[in-house]
């Protein structure tokens, strides 16, 4: 576990990261998406919205981390 990274313990960030990275790797195949929608009682539209929310949250977090890094360097 990356103990030195304070973002590691942020569940909101890490859960969004997990979803966004899984999507980026193509793990949400049509069969996997159907199974997940069934298990989660979601429509495909709601599932797509959930993926989009996770992607946006993770992208915002990356921007925040990069801005913080730039501030520290100055």
N, CA, C and O of each residue as an XYZ file, in Angstrom:
296
protein
N       0.841     -1.180      0.000
C       0.000      0.000      0.000
C       0.886      1.243      0.000
O       1.830      1.321      0.786
N       0.598      2.223     -0.872
C       1.399      3.446     -0.935
C       1.129      4.356      0.267
O       0.336      5.292      0.159
N       1.757      4.105      1.377
C       1.467      4.822      2.624
C       1.890      6.282      2.600
O       1.311      7.100      3.315
N       2.865      6.620      1.810
C       3.350      7.994      1.793
C       2.453      8.920      0.986
O       2.582     10.140      1.091
N       1.570      8.384      0.205
C       0.687      9.186     -0.622
C      -0.629      9.427      0.123
O      -1.387      8.480      0.336
N      -0.920     10.674      0.525
C      -2.137     10.947      1.288
C      -3.413     10.689      0.490
O      -4.477     10.499      1.078
N      -3.322     10.679     -0.821
C      -4.502     10.441     -1.654
C      -4.936      8.978     -1.625
O      -6.072      8.652     -1.968
N      -4.027      8.105     -1.215
C      -4.329      6.676     -1.179
C      -5.502      6.369     -0.252
O      -6.293      5.472     -0.543
N      -5.629      7.085      0.840
C      -6.680      6.828      1.819
C      -8.002      7.527      1.497
O      -8.980      7.370      2.228
N      -8.036      8.281      0.427
C      -9.251      8.990      0.021
C     -10.128      8.035     -0.797
O      -9.896      7.834     -1.989
N     -11.130      7.453     -0.147
C     -11.981      6.461     -0.818
C     -12.699      7.030     -2.034
O     -12.774      6.370     -3.070
N     -13.226      8.240     -1.923
C     -13.936      8.826     -3.054
C     -13.032      8.881     -4.278
O     -13.441      8.525     -5.383
N     -11.816      9.324     -4.070
C     -10.860      9.425     -5.166
C     -10.452      8.050     -5.691
O     -10.444      7.830     -6.902
N     -10.120      7.138     -4.807
C      -9.630      5.828     -5.238
C     -10.721      4.990     -5.898
O     -10.440      4.240     -6.832
N     -11.971      5.108     -5.422
C     -13.054      4.363     -6.061
C     -13.307      4.916     -7.461
O     -13.516      4.157     -8.408
N     -13.288      6.236     -7.585
C     -13.440      6.840     -8.915
C     -12.282      6.438     -9.817
O     -12.471      6.159    -11.001
N     -11.095      6.410     -9.253
C      -9.911      6.009    -10.018
C     -10.049      4.569    -10.504
O      -9.769      4.275    -11.666
N     -10.475      3.682     -9.627
C     -10.638      2.276     -9.985
C     -11.612      2.117    -11.153
O     -11.335      1.388    -12.106
N     -12.741      2.798    -11.072
C     -13.740      2.710    -12.138
C     -13.196      3.295    -13.438
O     -13.323      2.686    -14.500
N     -12.589      4.479    -13.350
C     -12.067      5.138    -14.555
C     -10.959      4.317    -15.211
O     -10.908      4.204    -16.436
N     -10.079      3.748    -14.401
C      -8.982      2.943    -14.960
C      -9.507      1.643    -15.570
O      -9.027      1.209    -16.617
N     -10.486      1.027    -14.919
C     -11.088     -0.204    -15.469
C     -11.744      0.086    -16.814
O     -11.632     -0.699    -17.756
N     -12.423      1.214    -16.889
C     -13.040      1.592    -18.156
C     -11.961      1.827    -19.216
O     -12.092      1.375    -20.354
N     -10.904      2.531    -18.838
C      -9.820      2.807    -19.774
C      -9.152      1.554    -20.299
O      -8.663      1.535    -21.428
N      -9.126      0.514    -19.497
C      -8.538     -0.760    -19.915
C      -9.499     -1.621    -20.739
O      -9.130     -2.688    -21.230
N     -10.725     -1.145    -20.879
C     -11.712     -1.888    -21.664
C     -12.311     -3.071    -20.933
O     -12.762     -4.026    -21.565
N     -12.323     -3.021    -19.611
C     -12.860     -4.145    -18.836
C     -14.389     -4.205    -18.847
O     -14.978     -5.234    -18.518
N     -15.021     -3.101    -19.226
C     -16.483     -3.096    -19.278
C     -16.953     -3.525    -20.670
O     -17.458     -2.726    -21.458
N     -16.766     -4.805    -20.933
C     -17.231     -5.383    -22.193
C     -18.752     -5.391    -22.179
O     -19.357     -5.172    -21.129
N     -19.386     -5.639    -23.327
C     -20.851     -5.711    -23.324
C     -21.391     -6.751    -22.331
O     -22.378     -6.491    -21.643
N     -20.757     -7.911    -22.255
C     -21.219     -8.932    -21.304
C     -21.026     -8.478    -19.861
O     -21.906     -8.673    -19.023
N     -19.881     -7.874    -19.574
C     -19.622     -7.391    -18.217
C     -20.587     -6.269    -17.853
O     -21.096     -6.220    -16.734
N     -20.837     -5.368    -18.800
C     -21.766     -4.266    -18.551
C     -23.167     -4.795    -18.276
O     -23.837     -4.328    -17.355
N     -23.610     -5.759    -19.060
C     -24.940     -6.353    -18.834
C     -25.026     -6.976    -17.448
O     -26.009     -6.784    -16.733
N     -23.993     -7.720    -17.074
C     -23.985     -8.382    -15.765
C     -23.971     -7.353    -14.636
O     -24.692     -7.499    -13.649
N     -23.156     -6.325    -14.782
C     -23.110     -5.286    -13.755
C     -24.437     -4.539    -13.647
O     -24.914     -4.270    -12.545
N     -25.016     -4.213    -14.769
C     -26.312     -3.532    -14.751
C     -27.357     -4.390    -14.042
O     -28.163     -3.884    -13.261
N     -27.335     -5.670    -14.316
C     -28.282     -6.580    -13.670
C     -28.038     -6.641    -12.165
O     -28.978     -6.539    -11.377
N     -26.783     -6.807    -11.768
C     -26.440     -6.891    -10.336
C     -26.754     -5.601     -9.592
O     -27.182     -5.624     -8.438
N     -26.537     -4.479    -10.265
C     -26.718     -3.178     -9.610
C     -28.110     -2.602     -9.830
O     -28.432     -1.531     -9.316
N     -28.938     -3.317    -10.597
C     -30.282     -2.856    -10.934
C     -30.233     -1.475    -11.587
O     -30.948     -0.552    -11.197
N     -29.364     -1.367    -12.594
C     -29.186     -0.120    -13.329
C     -29.510     -0.334    -14.797
O     -29.316     -1.421    -15.342
N     -30.006      0.718    -15.425
C     -30.146      0.684    -16.878
C     -28.755      0.924    -17.474
O     -27.846      1.381    -16.782
N     -28.603      0.616    -18.753
C     -27.316      0.884    -19.416
C     -27.019      2.385    -19.401
O     -25.864      2.795    -19.286
N     -28.059      3.189    -19.515
C     -27.892      4.642    -19.490
C     -27.373      5.087    -18.121
O     -26.457      5.905    -18.042
N     -27.952      4.556    -17.048
C     -27.500      4.908    -15.702
C     -26.071      4.431    -15.464
O     -25.283      5.117    -14.812
N     -25.744      3.266    -15.988
C     -24.389      2.742    -15.848
C     -23.390      3.653    -16.565
O     -22.328      3.966    -16.026
N     -23.734      4.069    -17.766
C     -22.870      4.978    -18.527
C     -22.701      6.294    -17.762
O     -21.610      6.864    -17.735
N     -23.775      6.769    -17.146
C     -23.702      8.004    -16.362
C     -22.769      7.815    -15.167
O     -22.000      8.718    -14.837
N     -22.826      6.669    -14.526
C     -21.952      6.377    -13.396
C     -20.483      6.380    -13.836
O     -19.625      6.928    -13.144
N     -20.204      5.773    -14.976
C     -18.838      5.787    -15.506
C     -18.368      7.209    -15.792
O     -17.229      7.567    -15.491
N     -19.242      8.007    -16.367
C     -18.896      9.395    -16.672
C     -18.617     10.173    -15.388
O     -17.664     10.950    -15.335
N     -19.427      9.976    -14.360
C     -19.208     10.650    -13.072
C     -17.861     10.255    -12.484
O     -17.126     11.104    -11.981
N     -17.539      8.969    -12.546
C     -16.258      8.497    -12.011
C     -15.096      9.106    -12.790
O     -14.110      9.544    -12.197
N     -15.209      9.133    -14.108
C     -14.152      9.689    -14.952
C     -13.942     11.175    -14.639
O     -12.807     11.633    -14.506
N     -15.036     11.912    -14.524
C     -14.924     13.347    -14.231
C     -14.314     13.575    -12.851
O     -13.483     14.469    -12.687
N     -14.711     12.783    -11.857
C     -14.181     12.944    -10.505
C     -12.678     12.666    -10.486
O     -11.912     13.400     -9.861
N     -12.270     11.615    -11.167
C     -10.861     11.270    -11.208
C     -10.058     12.332    -11.965
O      -8.958     12.694    -11.547
N     -10.601     12.828    -13.070
C      -9.915     13.881    -13.828
C      -9.741     15.143    -12.991
O      -8.682     15.771    -13.032
N     -10.779     15.525    -12.224
C     -10.666     16.694    -11.341
C      -9.587     16.475    -10.294
O      -8.801     17.374     -9.999
N      -9.556     15.275     -9.739
C      -8.560     14.971     -8.707
C      -7.151     15.055     -9.277
O      -6.252     15.586     -8.625
N      -6.950     14.542    -10.478
C      -5.625     14.613    -11.099
C      -5.211     16.068    -11.283
O      -4.059     16.425    -11.034
N      -6.147     16.907    -11.719
C      -5.845     18.325    -11.892
C      -5.463     18.967    -10.561
O      -4.512     19.747    -10.493
N      -6.206     18.638     -9.504
C      -5.928     19.194     -8.182
C      -4.538     18.778     -7.701
O      -3.795     19.592     -7.153
N      -4.195     17.517     -7.908
C      -2.877     17.026     -7.485
C      -1.774     17.716     -8.270
O      -0.763     18.120     -7.697
N      -1.960     17.854     -9.573
C      -0.947     18.514    -10.399
C      -0.786     19.980    -10.015
O       0.333     20.492     -9.987
N      -1.884     20.656     -9.721
C      -1.797     22.056     -9.296
C      -1.044     22.151     -7.979
O      -0.209     23.038     -7.802
N      -1.335     21.239     -7.053
C      -0.644     21.222     -5.763
C       0.837     20.955     -5.917
O       1.651     21.540     -5.203
N       1.192     20.090     -6.830
C       2.594     19.780     -7.095
C       3.312     20.992     -7.661
O       4.444     21.284     -7.276
N       2.656     21.699     -8.575
C       3.276     22.880     -9.179
C       3.485     23.959     -8.129
O       4.499     24.656     -8.147
N       2.528     24.103     -7.210
C       2.658     25.118     -6.152
C       3.847     24.801     -5.257
O       4.567     25.709     -4.843
N       4.065     23.518     -4.953
C       5.169     23.106     -4.087
C       6.525     23.359     -4.744
O       7.500     23.679     -4.064
N       6.582     23.215     -6.064
C       7.837     23.374     -6.791
C       8.258     24.837     -6.844
O       9.452     25.133     -6.811
N       7.308     25.747     -6.924
C       7.630     27.184     -7.061
C       8.335     27.740     -5.880
O       8.664     28.926     -5.859
